[in-house]
Each structure stands twice: as C-alpha cells, then as structure tokens.
Amino acid sequence: MSFYDKHILPRFINCACGTKPINYQRRKVVPQASGQILEIGIGTGLNLQHYDPQKVEKVIGLDPSVESWELARKNNPDIKFPLEFVGLPSEEIPLDDNSIDTVLVTFSLCTIPDPVTALEGMRRVLKPGGQLIFAEHGRAPDANVRKWQDRINPYWQVIAGGCQLNRDIPSLLTEGGFKVTQMDSMYLPSTPKFAGFNYWGTAQAQ
C-alpha cells in the first residue's frame, strides 16, 4: 500500500464524504437500519452517529482499510451499541447465509471494484424479508453532465481511491439480485453536478 493510500486517502475520503449535503443524506437513511446490521464500506465511521441505538442489536462494519477504521474509532468514542470491524473487501463477506436483518451501503458502491459480486454477497447474508438500505452517487440523468462524468472519471478514480463517478446504481442493484422497493434521486445542493447526483432508498432480494 502506498503512502498516499495509507495516510492521505482515508482523510481525503473522510472530508469529501462528510460534507453537509452528504451528511444530510446519511441522516435520511441510516436511522432506518435495525437489528443485526452489516454496513458495507464503513470507512471512517461517518454513519455511526446517525444510527438509532434503540433499533440496533449490532453493527458489523466491513472495510478493507484499517487506517479508516482507526479514524472511525477515534471520531466516535461513545458508541452506544455493539460494533465489530471486519477488514475485508466488500466482495468478501465472512458471514453466514440469512444472518443479517439490514445491509446498509452508503457512498461505497462507487468504489467497490466488483459491485455486482458484492451485492450478490449482500443478498446472500440477508434474512428473508431483510432490507438493503442505500444512498449512493452515480450516473446523472442529463446528457451533458454524463459527458463530464465520463471525461473526469479516469482522473477522479486515481485520486479518490477508485471511486467511479458514472455507475448506474439502479442497474447495479438489479444485476446484484435486488428489487428496489423505494427510491428517490436528485442533485445534491452545493455539490459539483458531476459528483452530486444521488440515489437513495431501499431494496429487497428478488
């Protein structure tokens, strides 16, 4: 792992993913999570403050970056529910089938190298009737914005840890075996349009 990946990237992502508009999106979706929760790409723990402790039995955070997890612990010293960190990529979920009530994935599908495989794993560990909760940036509906996403993406992914600007989130969910049960979308305010089109909602295994 390079010096940039180990020491700079986690802080860059923490800053970029902790803006006021993105934090507002987190507040919309995270409190819906309940029971045994698997958070994909927990990173520096930006969602931890938004969980409803009365609804949480346990949060299992999956992320390959130990450095990010150290920031999560430092930034959230007063967590009021059981919390476990698993330092593996999102394509590798070391949990039993049908063992999780809620999978939460926020601003992570953009970065996972193989998002369809990761989503298939999320579907596998969800209990029957379990819920996937998501909030993600992705491919914009406007042709001119999509053009800029495609142009910027090769450079953006280098500085942003593999983050892809132009992934079609609804299509990925379908390919991964999920049926979207509720979804909203919009451009986030005070955010460059090329990185600011958001999808958020819920899905269940098909």
N, C-alpha and C positions, 0 to 999 in steps of 0.2 A: 504494500500500500504506500502511495506517495505521501510526501509531507503535506501537500495540498489536500488530499483525500482525508488524511488523518486529523489534521489540526485546523484547517481553514474551512473545508466544505461543510462540516456539521454546523459551524457557526453561521456560515452563509445561508444555509437552508433554514436554520432557526430564525434568522432575520427575515428572509424572503417569505417564509410560510407563516410568519407571526404578525403580518400587517393587520391593521384594524379591519379592513373588509373581509379578509380570510378568517380572522378570529370570529367575526360575526357569523360566518358560515358554519364554523365549528359549533357555535352556541345553538344553532338551529338543529343540528343533527345528533350531536354526542349525547345529550340528555335522554334521547330515546332508547339508548342501549341498556339492556337489562340482563340479569342472570350471569351465567358464565360467558365472559366476553373475550373474543380474540380481536385484538387491534393489530391490523396489518400496517407495517411501516410506522411503528410508534415513534421512531426518531427521537427528538429531544423532548418529547412529552407534552407537546402543545395542547393536546386534548385532555390531559389529566384533570385540569381544573374544571372542566365542563361536565364530567360525569355526575350523575345523581347518586350519591353514596347509598341512598335508601333502596335503590334498584339494582345495585351491583353486588354480586356474590364474589366475583374475582375478575381481574383484568389480566390477560396474558398478552404481553406486548412482543410482537415479532419484528426484529430488525437486525440486519447484518452488521450495523455499526455500533461497536461497543463504546466508541467515543461519544456518539449521540446519546446513548443510554446513560452515560456518566453525567451528561448535561441534564438529562431528564430528572435524574435523582437529585441533582444539585438544585434545580429550579423548582422542584415540587417536594419539599421535605415533609409536608404534613398530610400526605395522602391518607384518607380515612377508609380505605378498602384494601383487601389483599391484592398484591401486584407482583407479577412474575415477568422476568425478561428472558426471551429466547433469542439468542444471537445467531439466527439463520436467515437466509434469503426467503422471500415470500413464496417462492416456488416450493420450498421445503417446509411443510407444516408438520411437526412431530407430535401430532395429536390423534386420538382415536376417532374413528368414524362416529358421526352422530353424537358428539360430545360437547358442542358449543351452542348456546342459545342465540347469541348475537355476534356477527362479524362486523367490525367497523373498519372502513377503509377511507381515509381522507387524504387527498393530495399525495397519493402513493402509486396509483395505477399508472401515472405518467412516467414513473421511474423504474418500475419492475421490468427487468429485461424480457421476461416471457409472461405477460399479464394473463393470457388465456389459461396457461398451466396453473398459475397462481389462483385464478378464480375457480378452476376445477377443484383445486385443493380446498378452497374455502367452502365450496358446495359440499364436499365430502365430509368435512368436520361438523357442519351444521346439523342440528337435530331436525327431525321432521317438523315442519312449521316454523323453523328458525328463520331469522331475518338478517339479511345483509343491508347495512346502512352505509351510504356513500355520499361523499362530497368531493368532486374532482374538477380540475380544469381540463379543457380539451379542445377538440376541433370546433371552430366557430362556424355559425350558420351563414356568415356573409363571405362572399367570394373574395372580396378584396382583403379581408382580414386573414382568410385562409392562405392567400398568396403570401402574405408576410410571415405567417406561421411557418410555412414550408421553406421560405428563404432563410429565416433566422434559426430554424431548428438545428441544423448541423453545428452551429457555433454554440447555441444555447446548451445543448446536451453536454458539451465538453466542460463548460464552467459550472453547470448545475447538477453534476453527479448523474448524468444520464437521463435527466428529465426531458420528456418529449412534449412539445407544445401542441401537437396536432393529432393526438389519438382520439378516435371516435369512441367515446365512453359507452354510449348505449349499445353499440355493436359489439364491443368487447364483453359487456355483461351477458349479452345473448350467446355469444360464442362460448363463454365460460359456463353456460348451462343455467343461467338465471333468467327469470321473468321479472321485468320491472313492474312493481305494484304501484309506485307513485314516484313522480319525478318533476322537478322544476328546473328552469335554466334561465340564466341572464348573464350579461356582462357586469362584473363587479365594478362599483364606483372607485374612482381614484386608483385605477389599475390599468396598465397598458393593455389595449384590446388583444394584442397577440398572446397575452398570457392570462387574460381575465375572463374568458368565457367559462362559466361554471355550470355543472350539472349536480344536482343533489336530490336524494330521495331514498327509496327502499326497494328491495328486490327479494324474491324467494326462489329457491331451487325449483327448476322445472321437472 
